[in-house]
Amino acid sequence: MIARWRWALARLTKRLWFRASLFSLLGIATALIAIFFKGFVPASLPTQIGADAVDKILGIIASSMLAVTTFSLSTMVSAYSAASSGVTPRATTLVMEDSTTQNALATFIGSFLFSLVGIIALSTGAYGAQGRVVLFTVTIGVVILIVYTLLRWIDHLSKLGRVGETIDRVERATLEAIQSRMKWPFLGAAEYPAELGLPTSTSVVVSPETGYVRHIDVQALGAVAQEFDVRIYVEVLPGTFVHEGMVLARTLQPGHDGAEDIQILKSRILAAITIGIRRTFEHDPRFGLSVLSEIASRALSPAVNDPGTAIDIVGRGVRCFTRWATQADESAEVDSACMQVHLRGLNVDDLFDDFFSPRARDGASVIEVDIRTMKALVSLAEINPQFFKVICRQHAMLLIKRARTALVLDEDKNQLERVASNLVS
């Protein structure tokens, strides 16, 4: 459970311009710091260490970093394009948030500005002989940082935007979302009562726009519920597609009167629910599973014809569902300040539909993919029978029906049914 300001800050720090701006300011400050520390340098030291060479070094850094930055930007754009066309456009966001790429570009831009400001300050005589010593020392440190960043960047370029590396990112994001949701199954709120019957007089909060729910600030809703002495029943979850006029939440407040207070209450609830044009991975495990399934479907398309990638995705899905099963029995955390807020939990049936249904539809005619998918369902049913066996049996029977229609050879159909015999019998 993350407050809205922390979520917004986390999103901000993942933007490329944020790190580039931060490193740029740091580079400018580093170049100017020599002016303030030049008084601590003995007058005889500049001639002993050859500080006059700093002019040439700064000139080399300025010219080379500009070229390296331009090259890195073009490489980064090519990697985004490769991830979008070779994997799925939904995974491009994770590639764009890659910290190594952002740190490398920010370091190159910051170093360029450091050298540029240093050259300007040297031309004005602001440093003096002693200041050149400080600048020379800092420049050596910057050169070491550039070399280290270049070596990391060269190694990282061999993986950036590749299919396997991008799939790894999607899987990690999905596992993190699953682990977070299993810790906070209702995002810190209380469970939405299954058989709850709300009176018709209940106030409703409707969506003012169309898009996806990206974040729900349960802490803010809990504060609102306590302040207005209400119970808030949230009807949506992160990842839900909403349209204008759709009910987002209902409020139940005994003995409440005052139209102005109701309007304030509704506006406060709306402020706690963030709606955007795209889904995000952080609090939406279903989105991660859907993206994995989309990658498998693209790999099975006639244009790509890569069943190996689809088989790899099935294995990754088993890991994700295994994490879900092993975390499911642990004690869930509920914020005591949010007990008057109620949310629904994720349904395992929906998770299976998001991941297995598209792949079973698109790969029904490929026997090796069918067998690997069936083995995955059998494995999940064995890992946690109480949690998975019923839904695994349903998807196994559906997979057999699709395969009977799509497969040509009876031998392939019989082989698939033998793999599923322990599950569907």
N, C-alpha and C positions, 0 to 999 in steps of 0.2 A: 504494500500500500504506500503510495507516494503522493505527497501533496502536489497541488497543481504547479506551484512556483518551482519546486524541485524538478518536476517533470519537464517544465518549460526550459529551465536552466540546463538540464541534461541534453535536451534537444538542441539548444543553442550551441553548447560546447562541441557538438558533433558536426557543426557546419564548417566548411573549409575556410570561409572568410574570417571566422572567429579566431582560429589558431594563427592564420596568416597575419591578422591585425595585431594579435598579441605578440608574436615574434617580431613583427616590424617595430612596434613600440619598444620592445626590449633591445633590438638592434640599435635604434636611435639613441636610447638611453645609455647603452654601453659605449657608443662612440663619444658621447658628450661627457661621460664620467671622468675621462682623463683630464679634462679641464679643471675639475675640482680637486683632483688628487696630485696635480703636478707639483704642489708645494712640498710634498713629502719626499720628493726625489732629490738626491744630492746633485749638485751642478756638474760634478765630474763624471757622473755615470753615463750620460748619453754617448760620449765619445768612446767609452769602453765597450759598449754592447752594440754599437752601430745602429742606433735608432733611426738614422736618416733613411735607412732602407724601407721604412714603413710606407713611404709614398708609392714605391713600385709595387709592394705587396698589395696595398689597397686598390691600386689600379687593376692588378690582375684579378683580384676577387670581384671587383665591380663588373668587369667585362665578362668574366667566365660565369658568374652566378646569373646574370641576365640570360645568357644562352642556355644554361642548364635549366633554369626555371621555365623558359619557353618550351624546351624539349620535354620536360616533365609534364607540363600541362597537356601537350599534344598526346603524350603517351597515356595519360590519365583518361582523356576523352576517348581514346581508342579502346581502353580497357572497359569503360562504361558501355561503349557500343557493343563490344564483344559479349559482355555479360547480358546485355539486353537481347541481342539476337541469338546467342548460343545457349542461354539458360532461360531467362524470363525477365521481362521488364520490371516485375515486382521485386526482383533480387538486386536491382541496380542501386537501390537506396542503401543497402548494406555495403556495397562496394564503395559508394561515395562517402560513407562514414568511416572508412578504413583509417585507423589512427596512424599507421606507418606512412601512408601516402600523404596525409595531411601534415604530419610532422616534417617530412622531407621537404615539401613545398614551402611550408612556413619557415624552415631553416634557411632555404635558399633565398627567399624573399627578404628575410630578416638580415642575412649576411650581405645581400646587395645594398640594402638601405644603410647598414652599418658602415660599409666601405664608402658609400656615396657621401654620407654625412661627415665621415672622417676626412675625406678628400676636401670637402668644402671648408671644414674647420681648419685644416692645414693651410689652405690657400689664404685664409684670413689671418693666419698667425695666432690663432686663439690658443694653441697648445704651448708654444714655446719649446725650448730644448728639453726641459724636464717632462712636459706633457707628452712629448713624443715617446719617451720611455714607457710611460703608462700605456699609451696607445699601441706601442709595439708589443708589449706583453699581452694585452687583450687580443690583439690581432693574431698572435700565435695560437691563443686559445680558440679563437674563431676558426682558424685554419684546421686545427685538430678536429673540431666539431663538424666542419664541412666534410673532411675525409671520412670520418666515422659515418655520417649520414649518407654519403655517396655509396659507401660499401653496403650499407643496409638497403639502400634504395635499389642498387643493382641486383642484389639477391631477391628483393621483393618483386621486381619487375618480371622475373621469370614465372611468377605465380599469379600476378594481378590480372583479374578478369578471366582466368581460365575456368573451365566448366567445373572441374573437381574442387578448386579452391572456393568458388562461389557457392557451390552446394554445401561445403563445410561451413561457410558463414551462415547460410540459412538454417542449417541444423543446429548450430550453436545458439542462434537467436531463438529458435523454437524451444530448445531445451531450457534456456534461461526463462522464457515466458512460462513454460510448464512448471518449473521449479518455483517461480514466484507465485503462480496461481495455486499450487498445492499448499504453499505456506499460508496464503490468504485466499481461500476458496471463494469467499464472498467479498474480496478486496478489503477486508477488515470490518465489514458490516455484519449484521446478523442475517441468518438465512431467511429467505422469503418463504413464508408459510405455504405449503403445497395446497392446502384446502382453504385458503383464505377467501372469504367472501366480503368484499368491501361494499359499504352502502353506496347507493347511487348518488348521494350528496357529497361524496368525496371530491375534493378539489383535484384537478388534473393540471399538470405542467406539460405543455406541448412544445414541439421543436419549432424554432423560428426559421430554420433553414434545412436544406437537403444535403446529406453527406453521411460520413461514417463517424460513429462515436470513437474518439481517439483516446480519451482519458476521462475518468470519473474521480473527482476529488472527494473521497469518502470522508476524510477528516473535516473538510468544509461542510459537507452535508450533516455530519454529526453535530457540529457546532450550531448549524442552523436549526436542527431538530431540537436541541436543548434550549436554544434561545426562544423559539416560538412554541415550545412544548407540543411538538407534533411527532407523528410517526411518518417517515418517508419511505414509500415503496417504489423503488427504482425498477422500471420496466425494461431497461436496456442494459447491455454490457458493452465493454470495449470491442469494437469490430462490428457492431450492429449498424445496418444501413437504416437511416431514418429520413423521413420526408417532412416537409412543412405541415404542421398540424398533427403529426403523430405524437402519441402520448409517450413522454419520457419518464414521468414519475407521477405518483399519486400521493396526496397528503391526507392524513387523518388526524384531525385536531378537535377533541371534544370541547364543546362550549365555546367555539371560536366565533367571533363576529368582528366586522370591520373590513371593508373592501380594500382599504389602503394597506392594511397589514397583510392581507392575502396577496396583493400585488407585489409587495416587497419580498414576501416569502418566495413567491414564484421566481422573481428575478434573481434571488440569491441561489436558488436551486439551479437555475439555468447557468449561472456563472460557474458552477462547480462541474458542469458537463461540457467537455470540449468536443466540438464537432468540426471535422475537416473533410477535405475532398479525397483523402487517401487513408487507408488503414496503416497501422504501425505494428511492429513486431513486439514491442515491449510488454504490453498487457493483453495480448490477443493470441493465445496459442493456436486457435483455429486458423488464423491467417498464416502462420508458419507452416502448419500441416498442409494447408491449401496450396501454398507456393511450392512445397516439395512435390505434391501430387501434380501440379502444373508442369514442373520440370520433367517428371516422368512421362506425362502425356505428350509433351513436345518431343522427347526422345523417341517416342513410339510412332510419331507421325511419319508418313511415307517420305517426306522431304529429308528427315534426319536419319530415320531407321537405325536407332542406336539402342537396342534392347538391354545392353549392358548397363547403361546409365539408369534405365528403369529398374533393373534388378538391384542396383546399388541404392536407389531411393527407397525401395522396399525395406532393405536392411536398416537404413537410417530411421525409417518410420517405426520399426520394431524397437529401436533404441529409445525413441521418443515416448512411445507408449509404455515401455518398461519403466522409464522414469516416472511416468504418471502412476503406474500401478504400485511401485515401491513407495511412493510418497503418499498414496491415498490413505493408508492406514495410520499415518502419523497424526498427532493432534494438530488441528487447525487453529490458527491464531485469530482472535477477534479483538478489536480495539474496544475497550470498555466505554470509551466516550462516543462510540458509534452504534450502541445497542438499539437506538431508535431509528436506525436506517436499515432497510432490508433489501438485499439483492439476491438474484437467482444465481446458482452455480452453473458451471459448464456441464453439459450432458455428454457422456461418453459416446452415445449413439451418434451425436452430431460430429464428434471428432472422427469417428470411423467413416462416416459418410464423406467428410471433407477429404480424407486421405485415400481410402480404398475404392470408393465408388468410381471416380474418374479414371483411375488406373485400370480397374477391372473392365470398364467399358472400352477404353482405347486399346487395351492389350489383350483382349479376349482371344484374338486369333493367333497369338504368339505363345506356344506351349511352354517354353522355358520361363517366360514371365508369369504365366498362370501358375506353374508349379511353385515358383519362388514365392508368389503371393499367398498361395494356399499353405505353404510351409510356415510363412509368417503368421498367418491366422492360427494355425495349430500351435505354434510356439507361444503366442500371446495367451491362448486358452490354457496352456500348461503353466505359464508364469503366474497367473492369478486367475484361477477358474471362477471364483466368486465374482470377480470384477469384469472379466472379459468373455467367459465361455458362451454366454447367450448371444451376445452381439457378434462374436466370431463365427458361431454356427450360422447365423443369419447371412453374414457376408459370404461365408463359404458356399452355402446353398445358392446364393445369387451368382457367385462366380461360376459355379458348375452350370447353371442355366445359360449364362452368357457363352461359356465355352462350348456347350453342346450345339449352340447355334453358329458360332464362328469357326470352330475347328472342323477340319475336313476328315481326318483319319479317326476311325474308331479307336485305334490303339492309343492315340493321344488323349482322347476323352476318358478311356479306361484308366490310363496312368494317372490322370488328374484325380479321378474319383478314388483311386487307391490311396493317394496321399491324404485325401480328405476323409477316409473311412472312419478313423477314430473320432473325428469331430462331428460328423453329420449323422453317424449311425444312431 
